[in-house]
């Protein structure tokens, strides 16, 4: 059984993934967690690997709610996960 989710790429995460702004992804049921998604993204998008594997360097938002660093949440069909790099401003 697989879980299908939508992944949104923002700012430098979009650039590192080759200017992909969004994609639909299928995850095996056993890898359908926020941690499993990070690992799968690192495999599929090598340019994004160092960013996605470092929780301090890339925040996930699951259905518009930030995922706390160190927290592993289950993913289910229809979920949307946004990849949000650090934002700096002045």
Backbone as JSON Lines, residues from 0, in Angstrom:
{"i":0,"aa":"X","n":[0.84,-1.19,0.0],"ca":[0.0,0.0,0.0],"c":[0.89,1.25,0.0]}
{"i":1,"aa":"X","n":[0.47,2.25,-0.76],"ca":[1.24,3.48,-0.82],"c":[0.41,4.66,-0.32]}
{"i":2,"aa":"X","n":[1.13,5.71,0.05],"ca":[0.53,6.96,0.49],"c":[0.94,8.02,-0.52]}
{"i":3,"aa":"X","n":[-0.01,8.77,-1.05],"ca":[0.28,9.82,-2.02],"c":[0.11,11.18,-1.35]}
{"i":4,"aa":"X","n":[1.17,11.99,-1.44],"ca":[1.16,13.31,-0.84],"c":[1.59,14.35,-1.87]}
{"i":5,"aa":"X","n":[1.35,15.6,-1.57],"ca":[1.8,16.72,-2.39],"c":[2.95,17.38,-1.65]}
{"i":6,"aa":"X","n":[4.04,17.67,-2.36],"ca":[5.2,18.33,-1.76],"c":[5.4,19.68,-2.46]}
{"i":7,"aa":"X","n":[5.51,20.74,-1.66],"ca":[5.72,22.09,-2.17],"c":[7.13,22.55,-1.83]}
{"i":8,"aa":"X","n":[7.84,23.11,-2.79],"ca":[9.22,23.55,-2.62],"c":[9.25,25.08,-2.65]}
{"i":9,"aa":"X","n":[9.86,25.7,-1.65],"ca":[9.94,27.15,-1.59],"c":[11.39,27.64,-1.58]}
{"i":10,"aa":"X","n":[11.59,28.83,-2.16],"ca":[12.86,29.58,-2.13],"c":[14.05,28.71,-2.52]}
{"i":11,"aa":"X","n":[15.07,28.63,-1.66],"ca":[16.29,27.89,-1.99],"c":[16.04,26.39,-2.12]}
{"i":12,"aa":"X","n":[15.01,25.87,-1.48],"ca":[14.67,24.45,-1.65],"c":[14.22,24.19,-3.09]}
{"i":13,"aa":"X","n":[13.47,25.12,-3.64],"ca":[13.02,25.01,-5.03],"c":[14.23,25.01,-5.96]}
{"i":14,"aa":"X","n":[15.15,25.93,-5.72],"ca":[16.35,26.03,-6.56],"c":[17.18,24.75,-6.47]}
{"i":15,"aa":"X","n":[17.37,24.23,-5.25],"ca":[18.18,23.02,-5.04],"c":[17.56,21.79,-5.68]}
{"i":16,"aa":"X","n":[16.23,21.79,-5.85],"ca":[15.53,20.66,-6.46],"c":[15.43,20.82,-7.98]}
{"i":17,"aa":"X","n":[16.08,21.83,-8.53],"ca":[16.06,22.03,-9.97],"c":[14.85,22.82,-10.44]}
{"i":18,"aa":"X","n":[14.46,23.81,-9.65],"ca":[13.32,24.68,-9.97],"c":[11.98,23.95,-10.02]}
{"i":19,"aa":"X","n":[11.85,22.92,-9.21],"ca":[10.58,22.23,-9.05],"c":[9.79,22.99,-7.99]}
{"i":20,"aa":"X","n":[8.55,23.39,-8.31],"ca":[7.77,24.12,-7.32],"c":[6.84,23.2,-6.53]}
{"i":21,"aa":"X","n":[6.41,22.1,-7.15],"ca":[5.58,21.12,-6.44],"c":[5.63,19.79,-7.17]}
{"i":22,"aa":"X","n":[5.35,18.74,-6.43],"ca":[5.31,17.41,-7.02],"c":[4.4,16.53,-6.18]}
{"i":23,"aa":"X","n":[3.84,15.55,-6.82],"ca":[3.08,14.52,-6.12],"c":[4.03,13.36,-5.88]}
{"i":24,"aa":"X","n":[4.05,12.82,-4.67],"ca":[4.96,11.72,-4.35],"c":[4.2,10.55,-3.76]}
{"i":25,"aa":"X","n":[4.64,9.36,-4.12],"ca":[4.11,8.14,-3.51],"c":[5.17,7.59,-2.57]}
{"i":26,"aa":"X","n":[4.75,7.29,-1.36],"ca":[5.64,6.7,-0.36],"c":[5.06,5.35,0.05]}
{"i":27,"aa":"X","n":[5.94,4.38,0.23],"ca":[5.5,3.1,0.78],"c":[4.97,3.36,2.19]}
{"i":28,"aa":"X","n":[4.02,2.58,2.61],"ca":[3.39,2.8,3.91],"c":[4.4,2.89,5.04]}
{"i":29,"aa":"X","n":[5.45,2.06,4.98],"ca":[6.45,2.05,6.06],"c":[7.36,3.28,6.05]}
{"i":30,"aa":"X","n":[7.42,4.02,4.94],"ca":[8.24,5.22,4.88],"c":[7.39,6.5,4.93]}
{"i":31,"aa":"X","n":[6.1,6.36,5.16],"ca":[5.18,7.49,5.13],"c":[5.17,8.26,6.46]}
{"i":32,"aa":"X","n":[6.33,8.86,6.75],"ca":[6.48,9.74,7.9],"c":[7.26,10.96,7.43]}
{"i":33,"aa":"X","n":[7.3,11.99,8.25],"ca":[8.08,13.17,7.87],"c":[9.55,12.82,7.75]}
{"i":34,"aa":"X","n":[10.05,11.93,8.58],"ca":[11.45,11.5,8.49],"c":[11.69,10.68,7.21]}
{"i":35,"aa":"X","n":[10.77,9.78,6.91],"ca":[10.87,8.99,5.69],"c":[10.83,9.86,4.45]}
{"i":36,"aa":"X","n":[10.02,10.91,4.49],"ca":[9.94,11.84,3.37],"c":[11.27,12.55,3.17]}
{"i":37,"aa":"X","n":[11.89,12.99,4.26],"ca":[13.2,13.65,4.16],"c":[14.21,12.73,3.45]}
{"i":38,"aa":"X","n":[14.23,11.46,3.83],"ca":[15.16,10.5,3.23],"c":[14.86,10.29,1.75]}
{"i":39,"aa":"X","n":[13.59,10.18,1.41],"ca":[13.19,9.96,0.01],"c":[13.53,11.19,-0.84]}
{"i":40,"aa":"X","n":[13.3,12.38,-0.31],"ca":[13.64,13.6,-1.05],"c":[15.14,13.7,-1.29]}
{"i":41,"aa":"X","n":[15.94,13.31,-0.3],"ca":[17.4,13.35,-0.45],"c":[17.85,12.41,-1.57]}
{"i":42,"aa":"X","n":[17.18,11.27,-1.72],"ca":[17.51,10.33,-2.78],"c":[17.08,10.85,-4.15]}
{"i":43,"aa":"X","n":[15.89,11.41,-4.23],"ca":[15.34,11.86,-5.51],"c":[15.96,13.16,-6.01]}
{"i":44,"aa":"X","n":[16.35,14.02,-5.08],"ca":[16.89,15.33,-5.43],"c":[18.25,15.52,-4.76]}
{"i":45,"aa":"X","n":[19.33,15.0,-5.35],"ca":[20.66,15.07,-4.72],"c":[21.09,16.49,-4.37]}
{"i":46,"aa":"X","n":[20.69,17.48,-5.16],"ca":[21.04,18.86,-4.86],"c":[20.36,19.39,-3.61]}
{"i":47,"aa":"X","n":[19.31,18.73,-3.19],"ca":[18.54,19.12,-2.01],"c":[18.95,18.34,-0.77]}
{"i":48,"aa":"X","n":[19.76,17.29,-0.95],"ca":[20.07,16.34,0.13],"c":[20.61,17.0,1.39]}
{"i":49,"aa":"X","n":[21.64,17.83,1.26],"ca":[22.24,18.42,2.47],"c":[21.24,19.31,3.19]}
{"i":50,"aa":"X","n":[20.38,19.96,2.47],"ca":[19.38,20.84,3.08],"c":[18.28,20.03,3.77]}
{"i":51,"aa":"X","n":[17.75,19.03,3.07],"ca":[16.6,18.29,3.58],"c":[16.98,17.35,4.74]}
{"i":52,"aa":"X","n":[18.23,16.92,4.8],"ca":[18.66,16.03,5.88],"c":[18.97,16.77,7.17]}
{"i":53,"aa":"X","n":[19.06,18.09,7.12],"ca":[19.39,18.91,8.29],"c":[18.14,19.66,8.74]}
{"i":54,"aa":"X","n":[17.55,19.22,9.85],"ca":[16.3,19.82,10.33],"c":[16.47,21.3,10.68]}
{"i":55,"aa":"X","n":[17.68,21.72,11.01],"ca":[17.91,23.14,11.32],"c":[17.99,23.97,10.04]}
{"i":56,"aa":"X","n":[18.17,23.32,8.92],"ca":[18.36,24.0,7.65],"c":[17.1,24.01,6.79]}
{"i":57,"aa":"X","n":[16.11,23.19,7.15],"ca":[14.88,23.1,6.37],"c":[13.74,22.67,7.28]}
{"i":58,"aa":"X","n":[12.74,23.51,7.38],"ca":[11.56,23.2,8.18],"c":[10.5,22.59,7.29]}
{"i":59,"aa":"X","n":[9.79,21.62,7.82],"ca":[8.64,21.06,7.12],"c":[7.37,21.63,7.71]}
{"i":60,"aa":"X","n":[6.39,21.84,6.86],"ca":[5.05,22.2,7.32],"c":[4.11,21.13,6.76]}
{"i":61,"aa":"X","n":[3.38,20.49,7.64],"ca":[2.43,19.44,7.26],"c":[1.03,20.02,7.33]}
{"i":62,"aa":"X","n":[0.38,20.11,6.18],"ca":[-0.97,20.69,6.11],"c":[-1.04,22.05,6.81]}
{"i":63,"aa":"X","n":[-0.05,22.9,6.48],"ca":[0.04,24.29,6.94],"c":[0.36,24.44,8.44]}
{"i":64,"aa":"X","n":[0.86,23.37,9.06],"ca":[1.3,23.42,10.47],"c":[2.77,23.02,10.52]}
{"i":65,"aa":"X","n":[3.6,23.87,11.13],"ca":[5.03,23.56,11.23],"c":[5.25,22.27,12.01]}
{"i":66,"aa":"X","n":[6.22,21.48,11.55],"ca":[6.64,20.26,12.24],"c":[7.82,20.65,13.13]}
{"i":67,"aa":"X","n":[7.69,20.41,14.42],"ca":[8.74,20.74,15.38],"c":[9.99,19.92,15.09]}
{"i":68,"aa":"X","n":[11.16,20.54,15.21],"ca":[12.43,19.85,15.0],"c":[12.5,18.61,15.88]}
{"i":69,"aa":"X","n":[12.86,17.48,15.3],"ca":[12.96,16.22,16.03],"c":[11.67,15.43,16.07]}
{"i":70,"aa":"X","n":[10.57,16.04,15.7],"ca":[9.27,15.36,15.71],"c":[9.1,14.57,14.41]}
{"i":71,"aa":"X","n":[8.6,13.35,14.52],"ca":[8.33,12.51,13.35],"c":[6.83,12.26,13.33]}
{"i":72,"aa":"X","n":[6.18,12.74,12.27],"ca":[4.73,12.61,12.15],"c":[4.37,11.67,11.01]}
{"i":73,"aa":"X","n":[3.27,10.93,11.15],"ca":[2.82,10.07,10.06],"c":[2.21,10.9,8.93]}
{"i":74,"aa":"X","n":[2.35,10.4,7.7],"ca":[1.75,11.04,6.54],"c":[0.63,10.15,6.02]}
{"i":75,"aa":"X","n":[-0.42,10.79,5.54],"ca":[-1.55,10.02,4.99],"c":[-1.93,10.57,3.62]}
{"i":76,"aa":"X","n":[-2.69,9.8,2.89],"ca":[-3.11,10.2,1.55],"c":[-3.7,11.6,1.57]}
{"i":77,"aa":"X","n":[-3.27,12.42,0.61],"ca":[-3.83,13.75,0.47],"c":[-3.12,14.83,1.28]}
{"i":78,"aa":"X","n":[-2.16,14.45,2.12],"ca":[-1.42,15.44,2.9],"c":[-0.6,16.33,1.98]}
{"i":79,"aa":"X","n":[-0.36,17.56,2.43],"ca":[0.53,18.49,1.74],"c":[1.67,18.84,2.67]}
{"i":80,"aa":"X","n":[2.89,18.67,2.17],"ca":[4.09,19.0,2.95],"c":[4.84,20.09,2.22]}
{"i":81,"aa":"X","n":[5.12,21.18,2.93],"ca":[5.9,22.28,2.36],"c":[7.32,22.24,2.91]}
{"i":82,"aa":"X","n":[8.29,22.47,2.04],"ca":[9.7,22.53,2.43],"c":[10.06,24.01,2.55]}
{"i":83,"aa":"X","n":[10.37,24.44,3.77],"ca":[10.58,25.86,4.02],"c":[12.01,26.08,4.54]}
{"i":84,"aa":"X","n":[12.87,26.66,3.7],"ca":[14.23,26.96,4.15],"c":[14.22,28.17,5.09]}
{"i":85,"aa":"X","n":[15.34,28.4,5.79],"ca":[15.41,29.57,6.67],"c":[15.15,30.85,5.88]}
{"i":86,"aa":"X","n":[14.47,31.77,6.52],"ca":[14.18,33.04,5.88],"c":[14.94,34.13,6.6]}
{"i":87,"aa":"X","n":[15.68,34.91,5.84],"ca":[16.39,36.02,6.44],"c":[15.88,37.31,5.84]}
{"i":88,"aa":"X","n":[16.0,38.34,6.58],"ca":[15.51,39.62,6.09],"c":[16.22,40.75,6.82]}
{"i":89,"aa":"X","n":[15.88,41.91,6.47],"ca":[16.55,43.02,7.08],"c":[15.68,44.2,7.27]}
